[in-house]
Amino acid sequence: MRIHLATDHAGLEFSRQLSAHLTEAGHDVIDHGPATYDALDDYPAFCINAAHAVVRERAAGIDALGVVFGGSGNGEQIAANKVLGARAALVWNHSTAVLARQHNDANVISIGARQHTLEEAISFIDAFIAEPFTGEERHVRRIAQLAEYEATRDILGKGVDQ
């Protein structure tokens, strides 16, 4: 599987170690930055680029997922979710990693590098990668509603306020 990574300065060391772990596990890792430590760097472009790559490759039939890091993971998740077709979930434990795939078919996860040990983060990421989407009708329906809203700014028959 291809895994796209992005971070800011707070997650740079995590990202490097995670890249090595994922490569050793047989994944093709693409790092969208940053390449060097800069305490004043800005994460949005890095995370948006990773999310774009995931969405683009999945649309082309390539098995791809993304992982973005930051101090808390909040801003990185928000940035990734600005990409049409990205479904980025903030992960803070094993259960949220698994449910992100099972129920939401998340294609990107965000983790707070200052909130977890490297070992915890790796266990969350490995669980996320290994877990398939259930494909249950209720989850498919909800994901379709999100895609409809992205495309039209409405969900027919659901009373979305304009």
Backbone as a ProteinNet text record, in pm:
[ID]
protein_1_A
[PRIMARY]
MRIHLATDHAGLEFSRQLSAHLTEAGHDVIDHGPATYDALDDYPAFCINAAHAVVRERAAGIDALGVVFGGSGNGEQIAANKVLGARAALVWNHSTAVLARQHNDANVISIGARQHTLEEAISFIDAFIAEPFTGEERHVRRIAQLAEYEATRDILGKGVDQ
[TERTIARY]
84.4	0	88.9	40.9	112.7	58.8	150.2	114.1	175.5	90.6	134.5	143.8	258	282.3	297.6	256.2	281.9	278.8	347.6	356.7	389.5	417.8	483.6	603.5	667.7	787.5	763.1	642.5	612.3	611	582.4	575.1	687.6	788.3	893.9	966.8	1004.8	1076.9	985.7	860.8	762.8	753.8	742.7	725.6	843.6	962	1082.1	1083.7	1053.5	1053.9	937.8	824.7	711.4	740.7	803.8	839.7	926.6	1023.8	1110	1028.6	940.8	856.7	768.4	703.3	612.3	687.5	803.7	885.7	927.8	972.1	1010.5	892.3	771.1	650.5	606.7	678.2	649.9	566.2	538.3	459.1	547.8	489	555	519.6	618.1	594.6	635.2	544.1	570.5	559	665.5	669.5	648.7	544.4	510.2	566.2	649.5	718.6	672.4	751.5	868.8	993.5	1093.9	1219	1314.3	1303.6	1393.4	1313.3	1372.1	1306.7	1304.3	1188.1	1170.4	1057.5	1090	991	876.8	894.2	790.3	722.5	742.1	682.6	530	467.1	321.8	277.5	191.9	148.4	45.5	-37	-146.8	-105.4	-6.5	30.7	80.5	158.2	207.6	90.1	-3.5	-117.5	-213.4	-235.5	-321.6	-260.2	-129.3	-62.6	-74.6	-59	-72.9	-215.8	-314.4	-454	-489.5	-441.8	-464.8	-409.9	-289.9	-227.3	-309.2	-358.4	-440.6	-567.7	-638.2	-763.5	-738.2	-636.7	-602.7	-568.6	-485.1	-442.6	-555.9	-638.6	-752.4	-848.4	-867	-953	-895.1	-762.2	-694	-681.4	-738.2	-733.6	-611	-532.6	-413.5	-454.2	-410	-439.3	-351.9	-411.2	-335.5	-412.8	-338.1	-392.1	-295.6	-339.4	-253.9	-249.8	-138	-118.8	-55.9	-121.9	-68.7	-48.9	53.9	93.6	105.4	88.4	118.2	125.2	132.5	137.3	15	-102.5	-228.1	-293.5	-264	-328.8	-453.4	-501.6	-625.9	-613.8	-516.7	-501.3	-470.9	-393.5	-356.6	-480	-567.2	-691.5	-778.4	-789.7	-869.7	-815.1	-683.9	-622.5	-652.2	-632.9	-657.8	-803.8	-894.4	-1036.7	-1080.6	-993.9	-1026.4	-1017.2	-958.4	-942.4	-1069.8	-1130.3	-1249.9	-1223.2	-1302.1	-1285.9	-1202.1	-1135.2	-1059.2	-1154.5	-1133.1	-1205.7	-1100.6	-1058.4	-951.6	-1012	-965	-1014.4	-902	-934.5	-839.5	-840	-722.9	-710.2	-633.7	-689	-621.4	-612.8	-669.2	-652.2	-679.6	-663.3	-680.8	-822.6	-920.6	-1059.7	-1092.1	-1044.3	-1073.9	-1003.9	-888.1	-819	-899.1	-947.1	-1024.9	-1158.5	-1228.3	-1359.2	-1349.7	-1239.2	-1221.3	-1231.3	-1176	-1184.5	-1318	-1357.3	-1478.6	-1603.4	-1622.9	-1748.1	-1741.6	-1625.2	-1615.3	-1535.3	-1476.9	-1388.4	-1289	-1236.9	-1138.9	-1020.8	-971.9	-855.2	-731.1	-749.2	-638.6	-667	-562.6	-576.6	-476.6	-512.8	-427.6	-399.5	-275.6	-233.6	-152.3	-175.5	-98.9	33.2	140.9	273.6	311.6	254.9	284.3	188.4	97	-4.2	23.4	112.6	133.6	280.1	314	448.2	455.2	574.6	593.1	527.9	545	488.7	336.2	273.2	127.6	85.9	153.5	119	133.7	240.9	260.8	149.5	110	2.7	-128.6	-157.4	-278.8	-274.9	-160.7	-145.6	-153.3	-86.4	-93.5	-237.1	-310.1	-450.7	-534.7	-513.3	-585.1	-561	-435.7	-400.2	-459.9	-458.9	-504.2	-655.8	-728.2	-873.9	-945.7	-1032.3	-1110.4	-1237.5	-1292.3	-1423.6	-1527.7	-1627.6	-1727.9	-1818.3	-1842.3	-1932.9	-2079.6	-2108.9	-2247.3	-2328	-2453.1	-2538.6	-2547.4	-2560.9	-2574.6	-2449.4	-2333.3	-2208.8	-2191.5	-2224	-2217.2	-2310.6	-2432	-2530.7	-2477.6	-2419.5	-2369.2	-2250.3	-2163.2	-2048.4	-2097.2	-2198.3	-2255.5	-2316.4	-2379.4	-2435.2	-2324.7	-2214.2	-2101.3	-2048.1	-2036.3	-1988.8	-2088.2	-2217.8	-2320.1	-2307.6	-2288.3	-2274.1	-2149.3	-2038.8	-1916.9	-1941.7	-2017.2	-2038.9	-2145.4	-2250.1	-2364.8	-2397.3	-2336.4	-2365.2	-2506.6	-2556.7	-2687.9	-2689.8	-2784.1	-2812.9	-2963.2	-3003.3	-3145.5	-3228.2	-3334.8	-3427.4	-3379.7	-3266.5	-3212.8	-3216.7	-3268.9	-3287.3	-3158.1	-3063.2	-2940.9	-2973	-2945.6	-2970.2	-2871.2	-2922.1	-2837.1	-2810.2
-117.9	0	124.2	228.2	355.1	438.6	492.4	574.5	713.3	815	953.7	1015.3	1074.9	1137.9	1288.2	1360.8	1505	1543.4	1651.5	1693.5	1841.7	1886.3	2013.9	1983.8	2087.3	2066.7	1977	1983.7	1906.2	1756.3	1716.6	1574.7	1524.1	1607.4	1570.4	1442.4	1431.2	1311.2	1188.7	1203.5	1094.5	1050.7	1147.5	1118.2	1039.2	1076.7	1004.9	860.9	843	708.5	625.7	689.1	619.3	576.3	662.1	628.6	503.5	495.5	377.1	253.3	265.3	152.9	103.7	196.3	158.7	99.7	152.7	98.8	-43.8	-65.6	-200.7	-297.2	-246.2	-330	-355.5	-298.6	-324.4	-219.9	-109.1	-2.8	91.6	153.1	256.5	390.3	455.8	577.7	700.3	796.4	925.2	1031.9	1106.6	1210.7	1346.4	1416.4	1545.9	1663.6	1634.5	1740.9	1763.3	1844.6	1917.9	1829.5	1875.4	1799.3	1831	1950.6	1992.1	2058.5	2063.9	2124.9	2276.8	2335.1	2479.3	2504.7	2558.4	2578.3	2670.1	2743.7	2835.2	2788.4	2661	2613.9	2612.9	2599.6	2598.5	2465.6	2393.7	2259.7	2253.1	2356.1	2335.9	2280.7	2337.8	2289.4	2145.4	2109.2	1971.4	1873.5	1903.8	1813.5	1811.5	1925.4	1931.6	1851.4	1863.1	1785.7	1636	1592.8	1450.2	1403.7	1480.9	1443.2	1440.9	1539.8	1541	1414.2	1376.4	1257.4	1132.4	1121.3	1005.9	1001	1111.1	1115.7	1084.7	1146.3	1126	979.7	921.1	783.6	684.1	705.4	614.9	621.9	741.6	756.4	681.5	668.2	597.3	447.5	401.7	259.7	214.7	310.2	278.3	269.6	166.8	148	244.9	354.7	460	512.5	548.2	612.8	722.6	809.4	917.8	925	975.8	1001	1138.5	1226.2	1359.3	1377.4	1453.5	1474.9	1622.9	1654.5	1786.7	1776.8	1887.4	1884.8	1818.1	1863.4	1803.4	1717.3	1741.5	1673	1744.4	1841	1909.4	1989.9	2078.1	2161.4	2079.6	1974.4	1889.3	1816.2	1771.8	1708.3	1808.7	1928.2	2031.9	2060.3	2074.1	2101	1988.3	1864.4	1750.3	1745.8	1780.2	1775.7	1887.1	1981.8	2085.2	2030.2	1912.8	1851.7	1774.7	1806.6	1738.1	1588.8	1510.7	1365.2	1309.2	1395.3	1348	1328.9	1221.8	1196.6	1169.7	1277.4	1268.8	1261.9	1166.8	1146.3	1170.3	1239	1256.2	1127.2	1068.1	940.3	962.8	912.6	927.4	796.8	688.6	557.3	449.7	323.8	212.9	210.9	231.9	227	332.2	454.7	558.2	529.9	465.2	427	323	222.7	115.3	168.3	244.9	296.6	395.4	467	559.3	484.3	364.8	283.4	209.7	142.3	59.9	139.5	252.6	326.5	444.6	505.3	628.1	612.9	495.9	473.8	589	632.6	741.6	702.9	800.3	775.2	848.3	927.5	998.9	998.1	980	1001	1106.6	1171.3	1273.3	1233	1250.8	1213.2	1327	1353.5	1454.3	1396.6	1444.7	1393.6	1428.5	1533.7	1571.2	1504.5	1426.1	1362.2	1213.8	1154.9	1010.2	975.3	857.8	805.4	755.2	736.3	681.1	543.6	462.6	327.6	332.1	422.9	437.3	478.5	579	627.3	516.5	440.7	330.9	228.1	196.7	97.7	149.6	279.3	337.3	329.6	364.4	367.3	226.8	132.4	-5.7	-58.4	-24.3	-67.5	-3.2	124.9	197.2	133.6	106.2	49.5	-90.6	-168.5	-308.2	-322.4	-223.2	-235.4	-202.2	-289	-256.4	-178.9	-112.4	-49.6	-160.4	-151.3	-257.2	-263	-147.9	-143.7	-155.5	-147.9	-155.6	-40.4	-69.9	26.3	159.1	158.6	284.4	371	307.1	382.8	433.7	349.1	390.3	509.3	502.4	609.8	741.3	734.3	856.1	916.6	831.8	881.3	945.1	886.1	943.9	1080.7	1096.6	1226.6	1331.1	1292.5	1385.7	1425.8	1328.6	1358.2	1447.2	1421.6	1504.9	1648.7	1664.2	1798.9	1867.5	1794.4	1852.9	1905.3	1829.3	1863.7	1970.9	1970.2	2057	2156.3	2139.4	2218.6	2193.2	2071.5	2030.8	1878.3	1827.6	1684.4	1674.5	1633.2	1631.6	1556.9	1625.1	1564.1	1556.5	1615.3	1605.4	1735.6	1840.3	1965.6	2038.9	2041.4	2117.9	2266.2	2342.8	2486.6	2555.7	2646.1	2719.5	2858.9
0	0	0	-64.4	-62.1	53.5	134	249.1	229.8	233.7	220.4	359.1	389.5	519.5	504	607.1	615.5	762.3	794.2	933	939.6	1058.3	1080	1167.6	1219.3	1299.1	1420.3	1478	1599	1572.1	1449.3	1417.5	1330.2	1306.8	1211.7	1252.7	1377.4	1420.5	1413.9	1455.1	1442	1296.9	1207.9	1066.8	1012.4	1048.4	1001.9	1052.7	1180.5	1237.2	1182.8	1163.1	1106.1	962.5	886.8	749.4	745.8	834.3	840.6	877.6	975.6	1017.8	902.9	834.9	726.8	607.8	578.1	469.5	502.5	625.9	668.7	661.8	679.4	673.1	528.7	432	291.6	221.2	287.2	225.7	145.8	44.7	-34.8	29.7	89.9	167.2	87	79.4	15	123.4	144.4	247.1	180.8	222.6	164.2	243.1	341.2	409.5	550.8	616.2	570.1	565.6	494.9	483.8	598.1	652.9	761.5	872.4	989.5	1104.6	1092.1	1109	1114.6	1213.4	1329.9	1435.7	1393.5	1284.7	1237.3	1108.7	1073.9	948.3	957.2	843.2	833	773.2	845	805.9	693.4	668.8	573.3	437.2	372.8	238.6	242.6	343.8	354.8	364	452	475.8	358.4	297.9	179.7	66	46.7	-58.6	-34.6	89.2	120.5	93.9	139.1	118.1	-30.9	-106.6	-252.3	-315.5	-276.9	-334.4	-303.6	-180.5	-143.2	-227.2	-235.4	-310.8	-458.1	-515.2	-656.5	-684.8	-598.3	-622.3	-601.1	-500.8	-479	-598.3	-653.9	-771.7	-891.4	-894.9	-1003.3	-975.2	-863.4	-831.2	-754.3	-706.9	-628.3	-481.6	-414	-271.8	-192.5	-145.7	-77.9	41.9	145.9	265.1	307	397.2	444.2	594.8	645.4	787.5	800.6	876.7	900.6	1051	1086.2	1225.1	1255.6	1379.4	1430.8	1580.7	1649.4	1794.9	1853.4	1810.6	1857.8	1751.5	1626.4	1515.1	1466.8	1541.8	1504.8	1375.9	1369.8	1250.5	1127.1	1144.8	1031.8	977.8	1066.8	1024.3	949.1	1001.4	935.8	796.6	784.7	654	556.1	598	508.7	465	554.6	521.7	427.7	396.8	297.6	155.9	140.3	8.7	-25.6	-137.9	-183.4	-194.7	-122.7	-125.7	-12.7	61.6	177.9	294.6	367	491.1	597.6	663.1	763.2	902.4	980.4	1116.4	1216.5	1324.4	1434.2	1515.5	1531.1	1601.3	1730.5	1841.8	1970.7	2048.1	1991.4	2053.6	1948.3	1988.5	1894.9	1837.9	1922.6	1880.6	1775.1	1793.4	1694.4	1561.9	1566	1442.4	1365.7	1436.9	1374.2	1323.6	1405.8	1365.4	1249.2	1239.1	1126.8	994.1	990.5	867.9	860.8	967.9	965.5	929.8	995.3	982.2	886.9	873.7	794.8	666.8	644.6	530.7	518.3	635	635.7	548	472.8	388.8	440.5	543.6	609	759	839.5	983.4	1027.8	1136.3	1196.1	1340.2	1380.9	1515.7	1576.5	1702	1774.1	1822.6	1765.9	1801.6	1945.1	1997.9	2137.1	2235.5	2185	2268.6	2292.2	2212.5	2215.1	2201.8	2252.4	2228.8	2085	2037.2	1902.9	1893.7	1996.4	1995.7	1986.3	2059.2	2050.5	1909.7	1856.8	1722.6	1619.3	1626.3	1531.5	1545	1668.3	1685.4	1627.3	1642.1	1585	1431.5	1375.9	1230.1	1172.3	1235.5	1187.9	1191.9	1297.1	1308.1	1198.5	1173	1068.2	932	900.9	771	753.8	859.4	851	846.2	893.7	908.2	777.5	730.9	610.3	644.6	546.6	557.1	556.1	643.8	652.4	530.7	469.4	355.8	394.8	525.4	570.3	510.7	476.7	407.3	480.6	612.9	686.2	673.6	670.3	656.6	513.9	416.2	275.6	252.7	308.3	292.9	351.8	468.5	535.2	459.9	412.2	334.8	204.8	142.3	20.2	49	165.9	202.4	217.2	275.8	288.1	150.7	61	-74.6	-148.4	-128.8	-190.5	-140.8	-11.1	43.3	-11.4	-20.8	-78.2	-219	-297.3	-437.6	-457.4	-372.4	-399.2	-288.2	-173.4	-52.7	-1.7	-33.1	15.3	26.2	105.5	112.6	92.1	-26.7	-62.6	42.2	85.4	178.1	322.1	354.3	489	566	506.8	579	614.1	522.8	547.2	532	634.8	632.1	538.3	462.3	367.1	416.2
[MASK]
++++++++++++++++++++++++++++++++++++++++++++++++++++++++++++++++++++++++++++++++++++++++++++++++++++++++++++++++++++++++++++++++++++++++++++++++++++++++++++++++++

